[in-house]
Amino acid sequence: MKVLITGGMGVIGAETSRKFVKEGHRPVIFARHRDDSLVGDILDKIDFEQGDILDMPRILQAIKKNKVTHVVHAAAFVGAVSASNPALSVQVNVMGLVNVLEAARALDVQRVVFTSAKGVYGPVTGEYGSPTWKLIPEDMPKQPKRIYDSAKFMGENICIYYSDNMGLDTVSLRFASTYGPGKTARHGPMAVMSRIVENPANGLPFKLEKGGDDKDDFIYNKDSAAGIYLATLAGKLKSRVFNIGTGVGVTLKDFATVIKKHIPTAQMDIGDGLNFYGFPYPATGVYDISRAREELGYKPEYDLEKGIADYLTSLKRMKATA
Ligand SMILES: NC(=O)c1ccc[n+]([C@@H]2O[C@H](COP(=O)([O-])OP(=O)(O)OC[C@H]3O[C@@H](n4cnc5c(N)ncnc54)[C@H](O)[C@@H]3O)[C@@H](O)[C@H]2O)c1
């Protein structure tokens, strides 16, 4: 097989590229900009094609030239920046996906894996919210509120359309709240669970006025990458959409406790209460991941202790090689 990863140098894309390399593949990364900062350790094991997902001939060319059999679509105009430019958000996140699907269909790609997001659910209320935190199944009603989340939901539906009507196999993965190296620089305020690690790692205080008791499903990006890898290689699947998270509710106060074990001098000041994202509605909750476990064989490897330890080690490695 030959995999092309759009956005393969981004936060999730880089871990995905690394996962494919680790499993013996040589992925082709397709991205608008070359940015080696998160893939410095695997540069000799990947190929790079510069291009924009809005440029259909370029996607066709990259797929054809590299004899691509599978596509992971991880290029996107992400949440925080999407909000201020809805037209570009729809263009990149919806039409960019359509271009990828069209190119894949034209060149007989075997599967496209689409990276969706928890935001498609919109407000998390009733028994799924505080204090009961019932696990969120894939069929919980969807009411996306932000333009990015609406685009992601449309993307999932487009993928299903292509599978049902255009003969192209697709899988959509709805990631929980992700954390891992790189997110602070790229995702602005949405990167609170990265700042909570990176501030103390850089000797800076971390302060959050409220939200320390909010539970959310925090997935370390090596697990996100594992989910993508499994979904790419899985045989014929019964479902087309999967929750990819940990299935465990964790608070930012839990983050602080683990970080202090590594950095006892860390200054962490986290207020009580809910809604650490500061959204106008409750947006946190915990995933039911049984579908991914059963159909993909997905099993999260990184609980909070292991995720934070790996995150801090990665930051040290990145500093040393910068
Ligand atoms: N990080 C998260 O919290 C999170 C959560 C859920 C879902 N997702 C989804 O996972 C995927 C990857 O997210 P990420 O965090 O790695 O994002 P990122 O912003 O770190 O990386 C996105 C990459 O896409 C590339 N890109 C953007 N626009 C492009 C275009 N028009 N043409 C070609 N390349 C383009 C950029 O160069 C960048 O490397 C996205 O689809 C995102 O929506 C992310």
Ligand as a Chemical Component Dictionary entry (heavy atoms), coordinates in Angstrom:
data_LIG
# 
_chem_comp.id                   LIG 
_chem_comp.type                 NON-POLYMER 
_chem_comp.pdbx_formal_charge   0 
_chem_comp.three_letter_code    LIG 
# 
loop_
_chem_comp_atom.comp_id 
_chem_comp_atom.atom_id 
_chem_comp_atom.alt_atom_id 
_chem_comp_atom.type_symbol 
_chem_comp_atom.charge 
_chem_comp_atom.model_Cartn_x 
_chem_comp_atom.model_Cartn_y 
_chem_comp_atom.model_Cartn_z 
_chem_comp_atom.pdbx_ordinal 
LIG N1  N1  N 0  -6.017  18.952 16.831 1  
LIG C1  C1  C 0  -7.268  18.785 17.239 2  
LIG O1  O1  O 0  -7.646  19.064 18.354 3  
LIG C2  C2  C 0  -8.246  18.130 16.355 4  
LIG C3  C3  C 0  -9.340  17.610 16.957 5  
LIG C4  C4  C 0  -10.249 17.003 16.165 6  
LIG C5  C5  C 0  -10.034 16.924 14.798 7  
LIG N2  N2  N 1  -8.948  17.477 14.221 8  
LIG C6  C6  C 0  -8.778  17.374 12.775 9  
LIG O2  O2  O 0  -7.614  16.611 12.507 10 
LIG C7  C7  C 0  -6.991  17.096 11.322 11 
LIG C8  C8  C 0  -5.578  17.486 11.605 12 
LIG O3  O3  O 0  -5.562  18.516 12.563 13 
LIG P1  P1  P 0  -4.226  19.136 13.097 14 
LIG O4  O4  O 0  -4.441  19.469 14.516 15 
LIG O5  O5  O -1 -3.104  18.242 12.740 16 
LIG O6  O6  O 0  -4.175  20.489 12.260 17 
LIG P2  P2  P 0  -2.907  21.413 11.910 18 
LIG O7  O7  O 0  -3.430  22.775 11.711 19 
LIG O8  O8  O 0  -1.825  21.194 12.887 20 
LIG O9  O9  O 0  -2.439  20.839 10.528 21 
LIG C9  C9  C 0  -3.175  21.004 9.356  22 
LIG C10 C10 C 0  -2.230  20.895 8.199  23 
LIG O10 O10 O 0  -2.978  21.086 7.026  24 
LIG C11 C11 C 0  -2.230  21.841 6.112  25 
LIG N3  N3  N 0  -3.159  22.618 5.304  26 
LIG C12 C12 C 0  -4.046  23.539 5.724  27 
LIG N4  N4  N 0  -4.736  24.026 4.683  28 
LIG C13 C13 C 0  -4.289  23.381 3.582  29 
LIG C14 C14 C 0  -4.605  23.442 2.209  30 
LIG N5  N5  N 0  -5.526  24.286 1.767  31 
LIG N6  N6  N 0  -3.953  22.629 1.358  32 
LIG C15 C15 C 0  -2.992  21.782 1.803  33 
LIG N7  N7  N 0  -2.635  21.690 3.084  34 
LIG C16 C16 C 0  -3.277  22.481 3.966  35 
LIG C17 C17 C 0  -1.339  22.768 6.928  36 
LIG O11 O11 O 0  -0.133  22.970 6.209  37 
LIG C18 C18 C 0  -1.123  21.955 8.204  38 
LIG O12 O12 O 0  0.109   21.281 8.165  39 
LIG C19 C19 C 0  -7.851  18.257 10.834 40 
LIG O13 O13 O 0  -8.792  17.762 9.891  41 
LIG C20 C20 C 0  -8.568  18.698 12.070 42 
LIG O14 O14 O 0  -9.764  19.337 11.751 43 
LIG C21 C21 C 0  -8.022  18.070 14.973 44 
# 
loop_
_chem_comp_bond.comp_id 
_chem_comp_bond.atom_id_1 
_chem_comp_bond.atom_id_2 
_chem_comp_bond.value_order 
_chem_comp_bond.pdbx_ordinal 
LIG N1  C1  SING 1  
LIG C1  O1  DOUB 2  
LIG C1  C2  SING 3  
LIG C2  C3  SING 4  
LIG C2  C21 DOUB 5  
LIG C3  C4  DOUB 6  
LIG C4  C5  SING 7  
LIG C5  N2  DOUB 8  
LIG N2  C6  SING 9  
LIG N2  C21 SING 10 
LIG C6  O2  SING 11 
LIG C6  C20 SING 12 
LIG O2  C7  SING 13 
LIG C7  C8  SING 14 
LIG C7  C19 SING 15 
LIG C8  O3  SING 16 
LIG O3  P1  SING 17 
LIG P1  O4  DOUB 18 
LIG P1  O5  SING 19 
LIG P1  O6  SING 20 
LIG O6  P2  SING 21 
LIG P2  O7  DOUB 22 
LIG P2  O8  SING 23 
LIG P2  O9  SING 24 
LIG O9  C9  SING 25 
LIG C9  C10 SING 26 
LIG C10 O10 SING 27 
LIG C10 C18 SING 28 
LIG O10 C11 SING 29 
LIG C11 N3  SING 30 
LIG C11 C17 SING 31 
LIG N3  C12 SING 32 
LIG N3  C16 SING 33 
LIG C12 N4  DOUB 34 
LIG N4  C13 SING 35 
LIG C13 C14 SING 36 
LIG C13 C16 DOUB 37 
LIG C14 N5  SING 38 
LIG C14 N6  DOUB 39 
LIG N6  C15 SING 40 
LIG C15 N7  DOUB 41 
LIG N7  C16 SING 42 
LIG C17 O11 SING 43 
LIG C17 C18 SING 44 
LIG C18 O12 SING 45 
LIG C19 O13 SING 46 
LIG C19 C20 SING 47 
LIG C20 O14 SING 48 
# 
